[in-house]
Amino acid sequence: MAENDDSQRFNIDESSQSSYPLEKMRGGTGEQQREQAQAVHEQSGRVPPQAVDVEKSVLGAMLIEREAIPQAIEILPSDAFYESKHQSIYGCIQDLFERGNPVDLVTLTEELRRRDKLEEIGGAYYLTELTTQVASAANVEYHARIIAEKSLLRRMIETMTTVVQKAYDPGADAFELLDEAESKIFQISDNQLRKAAAPMNEVVKDTLERLETIHGQDGGITGVPSGFPKLDDLTSGWQDSDLIIIAARPSMGKCLGKGTPVMMYDGRTKPVEKVEVGDRLMGDDGSPRTVQSLARGREQMYWVRQKRGMDYRVNESHILSLKKSRREGARDRGSIADISVRDYLDQSDKWKDDNKGFKVAAEFPDQPVPLDPYFLGLWLGDGKSDNARIYTTDEEVITGLQEIAEKRGDTISVSDEHRRCPAYLVKSGDRGGAMATRESVQGALRALGVLGDKHIPHLYLGNSRGKRLRLLAGLIDSDGHLNDGHGGTYEITQSSEQLARDIKFLCDTLGYRTSLTQKTARISSTGYESEVHRVRFNGNVDEIPVRVERKKASPWTDVRDWRMTGIDVEPDGVGDYFGFTLDGNGRFLLGDGTVTHNTAFALASAQNAATHPERSTGVAIFSLEMGAQQLAQRMLTSEARVDAHRARTGRMKDDDWQRLARAAGALSDADIYIDDTPGLSVLELRAKCRRLKAEHELGLVVVDYLQLMQASGANLRSGANREQEIAHISRSLKGLAKELDIPVIALSQLNRAVENRGGDKRPQLSDLRESGSIEQDADVVSFIYRAERYGITVDEQGNSTEGIAEIIVGKQRNGPIGSVELAFVDQYARFEPLTTQYDNPGGGPPQGDGSAPMPPDGNAGGGGGNSFEDDAPF
């Protein structure tokens, strides 16, 4: 079997071992390399990877639509085509395009004829045939990537064949060959657009020319100005080819699955996808949370299963609010931890068992009602659906009705006669009970819309706690049942599903542990069956002012907090999420009272760069979190110094509109380009930036924000984790900055270690979220810090921190580190240089005409910027 050795198995003879690989390694001509590669393919009896029909489609698209040419050139080098005649055609198209000449059948035919290659490629007829291969250039980028992939596979075959041939050389050094093989593989994976190494004399010459250009420039700004003089003094502006990271604690992350009910401040609920900017949600402390912006996208989703509460669906960056249930450990029992789903999954089982989901009671303002809540509860429980009659045999209930009548200035009677009175009529009947009715009462029930449709009107569900408790007491006295144990569990069973859901919501907003189940009710004597809905609830239910003695609950005796519940988090695949940013502490309530958690400086820098009076430049903003109109609204209100909240709620004054019109004119003239494509990948970002750079004088790119970007799957090994993805994204952004020779600002989140740290909670480099490679790849890392957000009202010198934002430069590869203080004017949602003086406290300009002194750098926009919610960069 000696003749069946490995050399024959690879079909490589002695002659090919000496000629092909050496020529290839020494960089022979492209034609020689193709011929030698073809010889290897023929010897192995295989057809090399190719896509000739796709090559025809790409060339045809380039001939019928000029816009397709830069898209293909961006991806394909000339040798990517398998057919040599396609390479010739592609090369001619490239040359015509680069010279600015028209590219069509006539010009291409003449260019090929001038090069004596027209007949070689098949003549003018073949070019005409190419245009019939494709109807549109819409898919040219996708087709070009197919060609590039096939070309890459062919290069891999050529390279690996060379390595195999060298390995058969008896004198080959294994370690040198291994090093050579690694080098060749990395060359293949390298970006084909990268420049060759430049000799030192050229680099020195270019450097001296740049130094001469920037010498003596006013203000020492050699890069793109941020618009904040003190920060520009520290950085000399954002420098070309630099990757700048601006990091802060996130306020984004509260993203829920479609259909999740969210409690509004007025007591209504909305599906999360219906929430709009300006809506007011119920906060965990009973105060409103105003929606500042919306977030939409797709991400890995999870179910949060609550053992005693509603299940809800969230994305992996959603922030869970959990309460500590035990006394042991560093944190106090009952303390709240806000933690992302991703971080929660990394915690130990003991930590998960000790930190539970929780709900709170909702607080609503007191409102007048047409009917006493206790009476409405009695009627909903035991009244007739089509009129105002209430049947009862309980003397406590009758006494309650009499008290209600007295408060109204009416009277109530209980008798065996069928007589009417001007107040409630309560009469003994054949059922041995009492019935109450009054014409005005029936009219009020009709006005509430409950006659013939029993449900709890929103006026009562969204009312004060006292009125809600009286309503629930009426329901219990008429239709409730008390079970013993730990103070008692109430049970109310209804045939109406809507009324049962309203009762559950009523109990949820009061803070009770509540469940709703459906069951079959049977009457054994008749065999009748029906589906009913049972609401059960417990907790401190002894506060409910029930009147029937046998239904009064005892105080809660269980040591466990009934408002806390264990949770399980289960993956549910990739899906759509819907979220928003909020003011305040970011915590808000779901429909059952479950507490959960819920981006401004970078936009100011972008706006200032585009509107700078002397050094303006084109700016591209890629917003993966907010829509283009939301960003534009923030920039408009900031530039115009218009109260952002008034603008969001539609309550602007006449002079607000005048200032807004002037700001709109200034911003319309600025070279700002906004792309709000959700889930943007690195490849898409790079292609879009190249086109903007080619078509406009692009000088700055802003990405909001890094953690929402998607890595290109082809550039990552299978099974790569999120940290590896973020590392790839940060390297790609640095590569983009170098390639386009412009600064790239990327917003990034900080991890939650900042919140748990003692002292002043100042951020540091180790707080960068998800990947240390962000710190490694960045040329500048800066943090946004607001002491007042953490309850620190004065600094070490005793100065007030109100309205102060500190920009901390924690890393600068080519300059000093330090910090700069800015004024944050909350009313107008903008940053200003701190040297700007205002008369009123809090750093904001006086209300009235909204005028403000000119900032020191002469830029009327000052630190014109954006809303700064919860220290988030956007």
N, C-alpha and C positions, 0 to 999 in steps of 0.2 A: 504493500500500500504506500510505498515511499513516493511513487509518482503523484499520488493524490494529496499533495501538501498544500499549505496555506497560500503559497504564491500562485498556484494554479486556481485555487478557489477564488482569488481576487482577480484572476485573469490579467496579471501585470507581468510583462516580459522584461528581460534585462535591458533592452534598448530604451524602453520608456522610462526606466528608473533613472537613467543618467540625463536625458534631455528635458523631459517635461517639467519635473519639479524644480530643477535648477533655474531654467528660464523663468518659471513662474516666480520663484523666490527672488530673482534678481530684477523682477519688474519688467518683463518683456513687453512688447507692444500689445495693445488690446487684441489685434487681429491674431497674433501668435497665440495668445492665451486662449482665445475662443477656439482656434483650430486644435490646440493641444487638449482642451477640455472635451471637445467633440470626439477626439480620438479615444479618450478614456471612456466616454459613454458608449461608443461603438464597440470597444473591447469588452465591456461589461454586458453588452446586449440589452441595454436599457435606454429608454428615451429620457432625456433630461427634463426636469420640471419646466413647464412652459404654459403659456396661455395666449396663443397666437390670435384667436378670435377676439380676446379682450384687448390685445394690442391694437387691432384694427379699430375697435370701438373707441379707444382713447384718441387715436390719431384722427378718426372721423369727427369726434366731438370737438377737437381743437380746430378743425377746419371749418366747422359750421358755427361755432360760437367762440369769439375771442376771449370771453371771460373764463373759458375752460383752460386756457393756456397757462396762466400763472398757477392755477390749482394743480395742474399736472407737473409743471416745472418744479414746484415746491416739493414734490414727492419723488420724482423720477430723474436719475442721472441718465445720460444718453446710452450708456451700456446696459441699462436695465432691460432693454428689449431683446428678445431671443432672436428674432429674424434680423439679419444684417440690413436688409432693405428698410425695415422699420426704423432702425437706428439712424440710417441716412436721412430719412424723412423727418424724424424727430429733431435731428441736429439742425436741419435747415429751418424748421419751424422756430426753434430756439433762437437762431441767429436773426431771423426776420423780426421776431418779437423784440429782442434786445436792441435792435437798431431802430425800433419804432415804426417799422414798415407794416403795411396791411398783410394779414395772413389769410390767403384764400387760394383757390385752385390755380388762378392765373399767376400770382406772385410765387407760389411754391413751385409750380412747373418751371418758371423761368429760373429760379434759384437752383433747382436740380440740374437744369440744362446747362447753366453756367458752370456747375461743378462736374459736368460730364457724368452724371449719375442718373439721369432721367431714364435711359433705357435699362440701366441696371436694376432699377426698382420696379420695372414693368410698364413704364411709360405713363402718359397722362391718363390713359384709361384706368390704370390701377388706382390713381389718386381719386378719380371720380367714383370708383367702386368703394373706396373707404368711406366716403360721405353717405353712402347708402347703408352702411353697417349699423348706424345708430340714428334714432329719431330725435334725441335730445341729449344735451350735455349735463343733464341733472345729476347723473351718477358717475361723473368722470372721476371724482376724488376716490370713490369706492373702487372703481375699476383700476385706477392707478395704483392703489394699494395692493391689489391682486398681482399686478405685474411686478411691483417691488418685492412682494413676498416670493414669487417664483425666482426672481433674480437673486434674492438672498439665498434661497435653497441651492441654486446652481453654484454660487460662490462658496457655500459651505462644502459642497461636493468636491469642488476643485481644491479647496484648502485641505480638507481631510484626506483626500487622495494623496496630496503631497506629503502629508505627515505619515501616511501608511507606507508610501514608497521609501521614505527616509528611514523608517523603522526597520525595513528589511536590509538596510546597509549594515554589514557586519561591524563596521567601525563606528557606527553611530553612538553618540553619548546619550544615554537615556534621559538624564536630567536636563541637558541642553535642548534636546528635542522636546521635552515636556514644556520647557520655558518658551520655546519657539511656537509650539502649538497653542499655548495660552495666549501669546501675543497675537497670533493670527486670528484666533476666535474673537478677541476683543476688537481687533481692527474691523472685523465684519460687523459687529454690533455697534460700532461707532457711528455717529451721525454723519451721513455723507456730505452734509453741508459745512462741516467744520473746516476751518482754515488750516493750511499747512503751517508748520512751525516757521516762525519768522526769524531771520538772522539778527544778531544783536545790534549790528550797525543800523538796521532799519528801525528797530524798537527804540534805540537811543534817539534817533533823529525825530521820530514821531513824538516821543516824550518831551524833547526840548521845544518842539513846535507848540505843543499843548501848554507848556509852562509859560511860553512867551505870550500865548493868546490870553491866558487868564491873568497875567501879571497886571496889577494895578486896577483890577475891576472893582467897582464901587461895592462896598459892603462885604467884600471877601466871599461873595457867593459864586462858586464855580460850577454848581450843578443846578438842578431844578429847584426854585425857591419853594419853601413850604408856606410862606406867608407869615410866619412867626419869627420876627427878627432874632430873638435870643436863641431860638432853636437853630436858625440858619447860622448864627455865629458858632454854634457848637459843631454843626455838621458840614458847614459851607454849602448847604443845599443838598438835595438828594442827588447822589453822584451816578453818572452813567455806568452801566454794567453792574450796579450794586443791587443786591436783594435786601430789601428793608422789611423787617418784621415788626408790625405794631400789634402788641398783645394786650389783652385785658380779660377780666372775668366775663364769661358769656352771660347774656340774658336770653339768647336764643337757645332752643333745646326743648321747649314745651310743645312738642309736635305730636299730635294724636291721630289715630286712624279715623277714617271717614265715618260719620254717624255718631261719634262720641258726644253725649250731651254735656254742655258747659253751662253753668249757672250764671245768669246775668244778674246785675246789681238790683234790678227791679223784681227779682224772683222768678222770672221766666227762664226757660232753658232754650238753648240753640244748639243744633248740630255744629260741630267745630268747623266744618267746611263753609257754614253760613256766616261765621263771625266776620265782621268788617272793621276796618280802621275807624277808631272813634267809639266803638262799642265799649260799654262799661261792664266788666265782669265782677263777680263777687269775690272779694279777697278773703283770706283766711282770718282776718281780724275784723270782718264786718264792714270794711271800707272798700270803695270801688277801686278797680284796677283798669285803667284805660288802655285800650289796644293801640299801640303806636305803629305797628307795621305787621304785615303778614308774611308767612313763609310757606312755600309749597315745594314739594319734591318727592323723590323716591329713595327709600333707604330700607335696610333690614328692619323688619317690624317684629314686635313682641307683644304677647298677651300678658297683661298683669292680672292674675287671678287672685281676687280677694276672698278669703274664706268667709267673711261676713260683710259683704259689700259688692258693688257692681264690678264686673270685669271690664277692663278697657284696654285698647290697643294703642301702642306707642312706638315711636322710632327709637333706635338704639342710643341716640343722644338726648332723649327726653330725660328731664330731671325729676326723679321721684323724691317726694318729701316723706320721710319716715321718722317715727318717734321711738325713742329708746324705752323699752318696757321693763328693764331690770335695774337694780340699784348698783350692781358691781360694775367696775370699769372706771375709766377716767371721766367719761361724760356723765352728767346727772341724769337720773331717770326722768323721762318726759322731755328731754332735750331733742331738738329736731335736727336731722341730718338731711341735707339736700344732695342727692347723689345721682349721677347719670345711670341709665340702665346698663350701659357698658361697664361702668365701674362697679355697679351692684353685683353683676354676675361674677366678678373677680373676688368678691368677699367670701369669707369662710362661712360654713353652715351655721356656726355659733353666732356670728355677727348678724346674719340674716334672721335668725330666730329671735335675736334681741331687738331688732329694728323693724317695726311694723308699720303698715299703712294706717292712716287715721282719718277721721272725719271731724268736722266741727259744726256747730249750729250756725245757721245763717241769721243775720240780723237785718230786718227791714224796717223802714220808718212807719210810724203809726198813721193810719189813714181812716177817715170816717167811713162807715158802712151803713147801708140802708136797713139791714136787719141785724139783730143781735147775733153774734157768732154762735152762742150756745144754742139759740133757737134754730139757726140754720143747720147746725150739726144734728140736732134732734130730728129735724125734718128730713135731712139726707139719709139718716139711719132708718127711721120708721114712718116717715110721712108718705102720703100718696103722691105719686109722681105727677099727676095732672092737677092737683089742687093743694091748698095750704092746710091740710088736715094732719094732725099728729096724734097717734094712738099711744097711750102709755097707761100702765097700772101702778107706776111708782109715785108715791106721795112726794118724794124728794124732787122729782121732775116737775110735778104740778106746782110745788112751792117755787121752784126756779122760774117757771112760766109766770107765776104771779109777781115775782120780783121784777121780771122783765117788763111786765105790763105797768107796774108802778113807776118804773124809771121813764116810761114813755108817757106817763100821765093818763094811762088807760086803766080799765078794770078788767077782771077776769072772773068768770063764774064756772062752777062745776055743779051740774045738776042733772036730773033724769029727764027734764023737759027739753023738747026740741025748740028752744027759743034762741034768738040771736041777740047779741049785745054789741055795742060799738067797739069793744076791744076784742081780746082773744075769747073765743067761745070754747070752753072745755066742758064736755058733757059726757055723762055715763052712757054707755051703749050696750048693745047686746053682747059685746066682747068683754064686758066687765072692765073696760079701760076708760080712758078719757080722750077726747078729741079737741084740738085747738084750731081755730081758724079765724080769719078776719079779712075782709075784702082788701084793705090796703096792704096787708101782708102778702096776699096772693098777687097783687099788682107788683110788689117789690120782687117776688120770686120770678114773675114773668120778665121784669126788666133785667134781672140778673141772668136770664137765659137758661134757667135750670128746670122750668116746668117741662115735663116730657123728656128731659135730657139731664138726668142727675149727674152733676159733677161739681167740683169745688171751684167757684169763680176765682180768677187770678187776684181780684181785689182782696180776697181773704187769704190766699196762699202767700201773697207778697206783703202781708201786713205785719204789725208788731207781734212780738212773741206772746204778749198777753192775749191778744185776740185769737191767735192761732191755737193757744192752749185751750181757750174757751170753746172754740170750734171742735177741737178734738174731744173735749169733755162731753159735748153734746152727742157726738158720734158714739162714744163709749157707753154713755148712759142709755142710749136708745138701741144700740146694735152691737155693743162690745161684750167681750167675755174675758175674765181675768183668770190666768193660770198661776198657781203658786210657784215660788222658787226664787230666791235671791231678791225678793222685793216684788216679783211678779212680772209676767209677760202678758200683754194684752193681745187679743185676737179679734179682728173684725173681718167678717166674711160678706162679700157682695157678689151679686150676679153680674153687675156692670163692671167690665174690665176698666173702663175709663175712670169710674169713681174709685175703684181699688187703687189704680195708679196714682190718682190725686191724693188719696189717703197716705200712700207710701211716701210720696214727695213731701206731704205735710209733716210726716214723722221724721223724714230725713232732714228737713230744714230745722227741725227742733233738736237735732243732734242725737236721736235715738238709734239703736241698732235695729235695723228694719229688714224684713224679707217679704217677698211677694211670691206666692205659689198658686198654681191652678190645680184644682182637684174636682172629683166627681161627687156631687151630693145626691143621696138616695133617700126616698121615702119608702120604707119597707112595706107599709100597709097598702100602698097603692102601686108600688113598683116604679114610681116616677124617678127619673134621673135628670140631672142638669149639671153643666159645668159652672163652677163658682170660683171666685178668686179670694184667697185668704191673705190678709196682711197681718204679720206678727211683728211686735216691737217691744223692746224693753230698754232699761237704763234707769235714769232717775225719773221714772214715770210717775212717782208719787207727787210730783209737782203739778200734775194735771188736775184741775179743779172739778173732778167728777162729783156728783151729788148723791148718787145711789150708793148707799153705805157698803153693800156687799161687793161693789166694784172698785173700792178704793184700794190702791196699792200701798205696800209698805216701802220704807226706804231701801235702796239698793244695798245688798250686803256682800256681794261678790267682790273680792279684793282686786279682781281684774278690771281694767278700764274698758267699758263696753264700747267705747268709741275707737278702739284700736283693734286691728285684725292682722293676722299673718298673711303674707302674700307669696305667690309663686310666679316666676317670670318664665314664660315659654316662648321660644322662637316661632315665628309665623311667616318666614319667607320675606322677600322684598315686596314692598307695597307703597302706595301713596300716603304721604303724611301732610297734615294741615296744622300750621302753627302760627304764632304771633309773638310779638314782643310787648311787654307790659311795663307800666311804671310801677313804683313802689317796690316791695320786696320780691315780686315775681310770683308769689304763690296765689293760686286761685282755686275755685271749687268746681268739681264736676257736678253732674246733675244730682247725685245723691249726697252731696256734702263732702265727698272725698277730697282731701287736700293734695294738690300736685303743684308743680313748679313751672315756672316758665323757663339792631345791634346798633362814631360820630366824628372822631378826630381825623381819620384817614380821608373822609370825604371833604373835610375842611381843607386839607392839604391839596387834594386834587382840584378843588374849586379855585383855590388861590393860585395854583400853578397855571391854570387855564386863563385866569383873568388878571394876572400880574401886569401892571402898566408898562413894564419895560422888558420883562423876560418871559412873556407868556409862551406856552407850548401846548401842543395837542395832548389830551389826556383820554385814556381809555379806561372805563370803569366796568369791571365784570362783577356783577352782583348776583351771587348764587342764592341770596336770601330774600332780597326785596325786589319788587317790580320797578321798572323804569319810571313809572309815574310817581311812585312813592318817593324814590330818590329825588326826582325833579321837584316834588312838592317840598321836601326838606330843604333843598338848596334854595328854592325861591323864598320861603319864609325866613330862612336864615339871612340871605342877602338883603331882603327887604326890611328886616327887623320887625316882622309881624309876629304876634303871639301865635305860636304853633298850635296851641290847643284851640284858640278861636278859629283858626283856619280849618282844622280838622273837623270841628263841630258846626261849621257853616255860620259862625256868628261874627264875621269880620265887619269892621266899621268902614265908613266911606274912605277915610284917609288911609286905611290899610290897603284898600284896593289901588289907590294911587301909588303907594310905595311898591306894591306888588307888580304893578305895570312897569315901573321904572326898572325894577330888578329883572323882570322877564326880558326886557330889551337888552340889558347887559349880559345876561346868561345866554340869550339866543345867539349873541355874537361870539361866544366862547367856543373853542374847539374841544368840546367834550363829547365823547361817544360812550353811550351806555348800552351794555349787553346784559340782559337779565335771563339768559338761558339757564334753566335749572340743571343741576347735575353735570356741569361742564367738565369735560375730560381734559387732560393735559394736552393731548394731540389737538383737540378743537381749539383750545386757548392759543396754542402756538400758531396754528394756521390763521386764526382771526387776527392776532397781533402782527403777523408778517404782512397780511393784506393791508391792515390799517397803516403800518409803517410805510408800505409802498405807495399807498394812495394819499396819505396825509402826513404832515410833519409830526408824527407821534413822538412825544418826549417823555411820557410817564404812563405806566400801567398800574392800576390798582385792582387787586383781587379780594373780594369779600365773600367768603373768607376761606382760608386754606383747607380747613377740615371738611368743607362741603364739596370740595373738588373730588373727582374720580380719577384714579390712576389708570393708565392705559394697560389693559390686561396683557397685551403682547409683550410688554416690557417687564413683567413680573413673573416670577416662577409660580407654578400652580400651588395654591394653598397659602399664598402670602398673607400675613396678618395685617391688621390695620396700621400698625406701626411701620411696617415695611412699605405699605402704600404711601403713608405720609412722607416717609423718607424719599421715596421716588418722586413725589410731587414737589418737595422742596428742592431737590436736585434739579428737576426740570425747570422750575421757576428761575433758579440761578443761571441755568444754561440759557434760558430765554433772555435774561437781562444781558448776558455777555454777547449773545448772538445779535440782538438788536441794538446793543450799546446804549441802553436807556435804563433808568432806575425802574425797578419793579417793587411795588409796595404790596405785601401780602398781609392780610389781617389773620390773626391766630388767636385761639383761645388759650387761657391759662387753666391748669387743673385746679381742683378744689382744695389743694393743700393751702392755698392762700387763705381760705375761709377758716380753716382749722388752726392756723398759726396764731400764736399769741402776739402781743404787742400791737404795733401799728399796721400789721398785715401788708407791709410793702412787698410788691412782687419782686421776684428774682429770676435769674436765668433757668434755674432748675424747675421753675413752675411752668415752663412751656409744655403744652399738652401733647401727649401721644408720641413724641419722637425727639430724641436728643439731636437728631440730624438737622432739625430746624435751626438750632443754635449753631451747629457746625457749618451749615451752608450759608447762613445769613452774613452779610457784611455789616449790617446795623440791626440791632435788636432794641426796641424801645417799648416801654410800658406806659399805660395810662393809669394814674392812681388818683383817687379822690378820697381823702381821709374821712370826709363827712359821711360818706356812704357806710362807713363802719362805726358810726357814732362818735367819731373823734372830732370834737368841735373846735379845739384849739391845738396849735402845734407846740413844739418844745419851748419856743420863745413866748408863748402865750398869745400868738396872733390867731385870729379867727380863720378857720378853714372853710367857711361857707363860701361857695361859689369858686373855689380854687381847684384847678386840675393840674396835676404835676406830670410832666412828660419825662420819664426816666430813661436815659440812654444807657442801657446796661452793657452793650457791646458795640464797638465801632472799630472795624478792622484797620482803618487808616486815619483814625482820629481819636480824640479824648472821649471819655465817658463822663457823664454828669447828669444833671437834671435841670429842667426849665419849668417855671410856674406860669400857667395861663389862667385867665379868668374864663369860667364857664357861665354864660348868661342863660339861665334855665328858661326864662320867659320867651326868649327868641331862639332857643336851642342852637346856640352858636358859641364858638371859642373866640376869645379876644386876647391880644397881648395884655399882660397884666398891668402895663404902664398906663393903659387907658383908664381914666378916672371917671367915676360916676358919682352922682349925688346921693342916690338911694342905697341902702344896705343890700348886700347879697350880690354885688357885682353887676347888676343889671342896669341898663340905662333907664332914665325916668320914663314913666308912662306919659303918654301925650302924643307928641309928634314923632316919637321914636328916634329922634336924631341923636347922634353920638359923636364925640370928638374923633378927628382923623387919627388912625393909628400911626405910630412913629415911622413906619416904612413908607408912608404915603399911599398905601393901598386902601382905597375906600372900603374894600371888603373886609378890612381888618383881618381877623382870623376867621373870616366867613366860613361857616362850617355847618355843622349838622347836629341833630339831636344826639344826646349822649346818655342813652338809657342804660343804667346799671353798669357803667364803665365799659360798655361794649364799644369796639372801635368804630362801628358804623352807627 
